[in-house]
Amino acid sequence: MKSYLFLFLFLLTSCSNFLLHPEKEYIFTPARLELPYEDITIRTPDNINLRAWYIPAYCPDKPSCPSKGNILYLHGNAENISSHTFSVIWLILYGYNLIPLDYRGFGQSEGSVSLSGAETDIRAAIDYLSEKYPDQPLFVFGQSIGAALTVSAVGKYEHQDRLAGVIIDSAFSKARRIAREKIGQIWLLWPLQYPLSFLVPENNAEENVSKIKAPKLFMTTEDDTIVPPHHTRDLYAKAVQPKELEIVESGGHIRSLNNEKAKNAFLRFLEKHSDRK
């Protein structure tokens, strides 16, 4: 009984950050790879300054590189842009400008972490990029919790016509559903998975995915044990056309793009929709 009580009190005091684990310090920047980039600041409607990088499309041995579009990249639940961006930096070699964003409380962004605040941050970044670069097709690419936040943020966004496409990689369908699944893996807490999950702030991507009118690509792997693939299937089933689904056999969490088939599907999706303004 003491173990139940201890674990319950631990969750009660920490569930507000159950899904978010930011780090303030950068461990890497594009400069380490001798890549040009710009630090940018995005102001939210509630007066929070967010930090992001603008990493332009890169053509080796050429002074300038034509751009096919901008990709707003939204990372997972831990650390900051310095530890996530370099798994997707290869996109700049295919002619896309990459803009990784740190949500409030992450990295050098101001404020305190929250799911609802991160949704506001995503919409602020879309506004910033669409207004500053009106002639560049804009894609939103979220991974893990960044993908779930993308679904909710875009689903509630009033100016979806600004988006060329949305890529949703390894999203959970509901924050409380994934919390129940994780809590239920602890045998002592299995009977408490439902009541404890209500301590987690809800992010209901499943409720919002049908509101996204822009083209959508859903991705994951069959062996993802962090966010099992049934979450992606649920979201895809509830999404409206146009939509695509790419699930590869193996790779693990947010590793589908290591598969050549999935990578090619991703690039085809970008090419297909990069003429949208």
Buried (B, 14 or more C-beta within 10 A) or exposed (E): EEEEEEBBEEBEEEBBBBBBEBBEEBEEBBEEEEBEBEEBEBEBEEEBEBBBBBBBBBEEEEEEBEBBBBBBBBBBBBBBBBBBBBBBBEBBEBBBBBBBBBBBBBBBBBBEBBBEBBBBBBBBBBBBBBEEBEEBBBBBBBBBBBBBBBBBBBBBBEEBEBBBBBBBBBBBBBBBBBBBBBBBEEEEBEEBBEEBBEBBBBBBBBBBBBBBBBBBBBBBBEBBEBBBBEBBBBBBBBBEEBBBBBBBEEBEBBBBBBBEEBBEBBBEBBEBBBEBE
